[in-house]
Amino acid sequence: MTTHSGARPDTTVRRTPLLQHAPLPDMLLEALSQDHEIVDFNTLTAAAFRERAPEFEILLTNGEDTVARERMQSLPALGLIANFGVGYDGIDMQAAADHGVRVSNTPDVLTDDVADLAMGLLLAASRQFPAAQRFLESGGWAAGGFTWTRRVSGSRLGIVGMGRIGEAVARRAWAFDMPVRYFSRRQKPGMGYECEPLLMGLATWADALVVCLPGGKETKGLIDAKILQALGPQGILVNVGRGSVVEEDALIRTLHAGELGGAGLDVFATEPRVPNELQGLPNVVLTPHIGSATWQTRQAMSALVVENIRAYQQGLPLVTPVG
């Protein structure tokens, strides 16, 4: 005779928990929440985190976040850090290697948007678009014309970092009849552009420098006061790489001293804080780290994060691994 306990079997499918370690777009969170439980680290108490830490195999982060060795050590099951962004200098890669943690990012899909913004910042800073609009809106036009500015077409463009984004900037500069030279860790044969072996040489030659370098110890403070002064009182600095690459205090000093012609900045040393000394200057254009912030690119970045997580869970090679 068969007996029954009366208890029904649990048919609930438990969704895999993912630890969200940094702000992420709603479209990504909605896509992931179909198959996963998204747990926001910032909503957990210390006790709740310790209790749930062994559950998390996957950590979600973004390109501005910091994932230190201590965080990895606190997650005993961690196997993947899925980064929504191309930059990963905030992730301790040595610690990830030591703990056997794989890392993915979202390269390529944001290249065109960042390059577009770089050219936009160069045009806006050189021609002083924001200052011209403020001049018009304040009624200044009625009293006379706006100050003359500097031409972009035909000017010499130096690119610091000839990776994917640097190459895309160079292609856009071609349409403006701009001679291009670049500085990079390695010369790239077949580029069609001259490689300057010294950054100082590039800054001395160029009318404008576009910085496309990632952050990290190797590039920290690479653009210092000497480089800015070599670029000169007519030169324009554009930074779409990482704020840490430029010595921000030196940039402020050279701008206020008239030793640099202008700047277009999308990234800053301690985001989201932007020094007051950079704001309100007619020859400085500032944007809040929006290089990849278009609907099309953010959708593509979200899709890459989902694909990398799916590949990891299926035991397949990551689509866009780091390292």
N, C-alpha and C positions, 0 to 999 in steps of 0.2 A: 504494500500500500504506500502510495506516494504522499508525503506530507508537504505542506507549504507554510512558509514562515509568515506569509501575509505581507511582507515588505516588498515593494516593487523595486526592480533593478534600476540603478541610476543610469539613465540614458543621456544625461547632459554631456555635451562635448565641451571639455574645458579648454578655453582659448589660451594660447601661449602668452605669458606676460612679457611685455617689452618695457624696459625702463627708459622713460623719456628724461634726458638729462639737461635739455636746453629747449628754448622756444622753437617750435616747428610750425609750418603752415597747416591750416585746417585741412586743405585738400590731401596732404600726406597722412595726417592723423586719421581722417575719415577712411582713406583707402586701407590703412593698416588695421583699423578697428574692426573691419569685417571678419578678420581671422585671428586677431590678437586682442589681448587686454592691454591697454596703454596705461601705464602707471607713471604719473608725474612725480619725479623725485622730490620736487619742491613742496608737494602736498604731504609727504611722509614725515612723521615724527622720527626722531633718532631710533626709538624703540621699534617702531613699525618697519623702518628700513632694515634694521638688524634681523628682524623676524623674516622678512621677505627676501632678503639679499640672495639666499641660495637658489631662488627660483629664476633669477634673471640670467639668461644666456646671451641676450642681445641688449646692447645699450644704444640708444638713439641720441645723436648730438648734432650740432651745426658747426659751421666753419669758424665761429667766433668763440666757441665754448672751450673750456679747459677740462681735459680728462687726465688727471694726474695718476701717478703710480698708486697712491693711497686709495683712490677710488677703485682701481682695478683689483687691488688686494682685498677690498671689502666685498667683492662679488666673486665668490669661489667658483661659480659655474660659467663665468663670462667667457664667451668664445668669439663674439663679433662686436665691434664698434662700427655702427653704420652712420657715416657722417653725411649730413645734408649740406654739401658744399664741396668746393674743390680744395680749399686750404685746410690743412690738418696740423698746422704748427702748434695748436693748443693740445694736441694729443701726445702723450709721452710714448713715442714709438719704441724706444728701447724697453720701456716697461711692458708694452704690448708684446714685444718679441719674447721677453723673459717669461711672460705668463702664457705664451701660446695663444694670444688673442689676435684674431685677424681684424683688419681695418679696411673699410671701403669708403670711397668718396664719389663725387659726381662730376667728373671732368668733362671736357669737350662741349657738353650741351650749353654751357654758359659763355663760351668763348666769344661768340659774335656780339652778345649783349654788352659784355665788358669792354670789348674793343670799340663798339659804338659809343659807349659812354666816355671812353678815353678821348675820342675825337671831339665829342660834344664839349667836354670840359676844356679841351685845348682851345676850341673856338670861343667858348664863353668867356674864358679868362683873358684870351688875347684881345678880343673885341669888347670885353667888359659888358656883356649882355645884362646881367642883373643890375649893375650900376646904371646902365642906360635906361632900363625900365623904371628904376626908382627916380631918376632924373626927370623922365617924362611924367610920371604919376604925381610928382611933387610940384609940377608946373614950371620946372626949370627951362623947358624948351621955349616958353614964351619970351624968356630973357636972352636967348641965344642958343647956339648949337652945343651939342655934347662934345666933350673932349675927344680929340683924335686918338686912335688906338693903333695896334700893330697888326699887319697882315699875317695870315697863316699860309696861304698858298705860296709855294716856292721857298718857304723857310726850311732850315735844316732840322731834321728830327732825329734825336738820339733815343733809342729804345733800350732800357735797362732790363734785361731778361728776355731773351728771344725764345720763349716757349710758345705754346699754342696761342696765347693771347697776344704776345709780342708780334708774332707773325701776322695775326689778323689786323693789328694796328698798322703794321707796315703796308699791308695790302690796301688799306684805306688811305694811307698817306700818299700812295702812288697816284690816286685820283686827284690829290691836291698838288701834284707836281713837286712833292717834297723829297729832296735827297735824304736817304735814310742810312744811318750807321747804327751799330748796336754793340752792347757790352754783355757778355755772357760767360758763364764758367767754362764753356766749351764752344769753340768755333764750329759753326754748322756749315759744312761744305755744300755748295750748290744753292745757297740762299739768294745770291744775287745782290747782297748788301755787304758792305765792308764791316768787318769786325774790328772794333777798337780794343786793343789788349788792356788798356788802362781806362778806368772810369773817369779819371781826371781829364784824359785826352778827349773822351767823348763829350764831357761837359763843356770843355773849352771850345770844341768845334760847333756844338749844337746851339740852335736858337730855342729849342724846347726839348725837355727830357720827359719821356713817359716811363714811369716805373711800373713794371709788370711782374715784380719778383714776389715769391712767397715769403712768409715770415720765418722766424727761427733764428738760432744763434749765428748762423753763417751770414745772414743778411742784416742783422740788427744794426741800426745806425750807419748803414753803408752810405747813405746820402747825408753827409755832414756839412758843416759850415764851409769847408774848403770847396766841396763840390758845388754848393749853391752859389758861392762867390765866383767860381769859375764859369758857371752858367750866366751870371752877370745881370746887370740892371735892366736889360731888355729881355732876358730869358724867362721862359715859362716852365714851371715844374708841374707835371700831372702825375698823380699817384692813384692807381687803381689796383695796386698789389696788396700790401699790408702796411698799416700805419707805422709799425715798428721799424720798417726799412729806412724811414726818414727821421733824423733827429729833430723832433718837433720844436724844441726850444731854439735850435739854430735856425730853423725855418722862420719862426716868429721874428727873431732878431734881424735876419737878413731882409725880410719883407719890410719891417718897420724902418730899417736903416736905408731903404732904397737900393739895397745891393742885389735884389732879385726883382725881376719885372712883374711876376705874378705867379699864381698857383691855382690849380684845379684839383680838388681833393675829394675823393670818395671814401677814404679810409683814414683812421686816426689812431694815435698811440694807445689811448685808453677809452675805447668806445663803450657807451655812447657819449662820453664826455668830450666836448669839443672846446678847446681853450677860447675864452672871450677875445683874446688877442688876435685870433684868426677871423673873427666875425666882423662884419660891417666894413671890410676893406673893399675899395672899388675894383681892385685887381685880383681879388681872390674869390673863387667860386667853390661852394661847399655843398656836397650831397651826402645823405645819411646812409652810406654803404649800400647803394642801390644798384651796383653793377650788374647783378643777375636778376634784378627784381622786375621781370616782366612775366605776364601770365604764361606765355609759351614756355619760357625757360624754367619757371618754377614747376610747371607740370612735368616737364621732361626730367628735372632733378628728382621730383617725387617718385616718378616711375623707376628711376635708377635705384633709389633706396629700396623700393619694394622688390625689385628684381634681385638685388644683392642679398636681401634677407631670405628670399625664396631659395636662391642658390645655396646659401649657407645651410638652411634647414634640410635641403635635399642632398646635402653632401657633395655638391658640385663646386667647381671653381667659381670664385666670385667674378661678377661681370666687370667690375672696375676696382680691383684690389689696390691697396697702397702698400708699397714696400715689397 
